[in-house]
Amino acid sequence: MKAFRLEELEAERAANDGAYLQFLRERNMSAGLYALDAGSVDPQLPHAQDEVYFVVSGRAAITVGQETQSVARGSVVYVPAGVPHKFHHISEDLRVMVVFSPPES
C-alpha cells in the first residue's frame, strides 16, 4: 500500500517551485497534485492520456472542448485524451488531484 497526506504533498510541491507534483506512478496510472493560484493562467496543453480531476480546494471554471463548468471543492471532472482543456477564472487558490491513465509520460 502507498498512502499520502495532502499537507505533505502540498509542502513538497511548493518546495520544488512547481505547479505540478507527480506523487504516484504505476503501470496503468499516475497521480499528481496541481496548483494554480487565484488569478493565474493555466498553461497546460492537451494530454495523450485520459485524466480525472478532483478539486481539493479553491474555485474556478474549467473548459473541456466546448463545454465550460464551474468547479469547487469536491468537483470531479473527466477529460478524454487529446481534448483541449483549461482552468480559468480562478477566484480562489486551486488545488486539484489529477489521475492519468495510462501514466503521464
N, C-alpha and C positions, 0 to 999 in steps of 0.2 A: 504494500500500500504506500502511496505517496499522499501526504496531506500538507496543506498550505494555509497560512494565515494572511488575510488580506492586508493587515497593517504591515507585516514583514515584506510582502511583495511590493507594496507602495513605497516603502522605505528603500528597498533595493532599486526599484525603477528610478526614483528621484536621485539616488546616489550616483546612478550611471548617466544622469543628464539626458535621458531619452524619453520620448513619449510612449514607447512600447517596450515591454519586458516579456520575453517568452520564458515561461517558468516550467513548462512541461512539453516534452516531445516524445511521442511513442510511434509505433509502426503505422498506425492508422489515423492519428490525430495529433494536433499540438494545441496548446492553450497559452494565452498571454494576457497581460493587463495593459490596456490602452488608456492614456490620459490626455485630455485636451482641456486647457483652462478656459474659463469664461472669456468670450470674445475672440478666441483664437480661430485659426483656419485649419481645417482637416486636409492634410496634403496627400492622403492615400489615393492610390490608383486601383483599378480592379485587380482582384487576385485570381490565381489559377485554381483555387480551392473553394469549395463551399465553406461558408462560415456562419456562425451563430454569435450574435452579440447579446450579452446580458448586462444591462445597465445597473451598476452597483450604486452609483450616486450621481447627482447632477441633473441638469435639464438641457435639452437641445431638441433639434429636429434632425431627422435623417431622411435623405432622399436615396432611394434604391431604384435604379432605372428611371421611370417616370412617376413613381409614387413617393409621396412625402408623408411622414408620420412624426408626431411629437413623441419624444421619449423622455422618461424619467426613471427614478429608482424602481427596479422591478420589471422594466420593459425587456422583452426578448424579441430580437429581430433576426430573421434568417435572410442571408444574402447568397444567391446562387453564384457559382464560379463564373467569372468573366463579366459580371454585371457591374456597371459603374455605380458607386455609392459614396456618399459623404455625409458626415455630421456637419451641421451648420446652425446658425442662430443659437450658439452655445451660451445660455444665460447663467448657468451655474457650472462650476468646475465639474467636468465629466470624467467618470472612471468607469471603464467598461471591461468586462471579461470577454475575451474573444476565443472561440474554439474553431480551429481549422480542420477540415477533413478532405483529403489526406493532409498530412502535416505541411505547414508552410515551408517553402523552400528558402 
